[in-house]
Amino acid sequence: MFHLALHFIAPLVIAFLFFKENWKLSYLIMITTMLVDLDHLFASPIYDTNRCCIGFHPLHQYWFIGIYLAMSFFSQTRLIGVGLTIHMVLDASDCF
C-alpha cells in the first residue's frame, strides 16, 4: 500500500518543488501518467506481488524507460516524461 501511496506523493512533491507556478496542473499531468499501468491488464495474473514489472509489462520495457527519461529533457513533454520516470523508478524499487 505504501508503494501505491508513493505514486501519488512523489509527483506532488516534485510538482510543488519544481513547478510552483502551475503545481496543480503539473501534478495532474504527472498523475495521469499512472495510466501506463494499464499494460498490467495484459499479464496473467494481472497483479503478482513477487513479480518485477520492469522488463515484464509492455510499457515497462527498458527501451521505453529510456524514451520516458529523454522526454523529461524537452519542455513540451517534460511533465509526462518526469511523471513516467518517477513511476518507473518507484516500480523498479519493487524489484529489489
Buried (B, 14 or more C-beta within 10 A) or exposed (E): EEEEEBBEEBBBEBBEEEBEEEBEEBBBBBBEBBEBBEBBEEBEEEEEEEBBBBEBBEBBBEEBBEEBBEBBEEEEBBBBBBBBBBBBBBBBEEEE
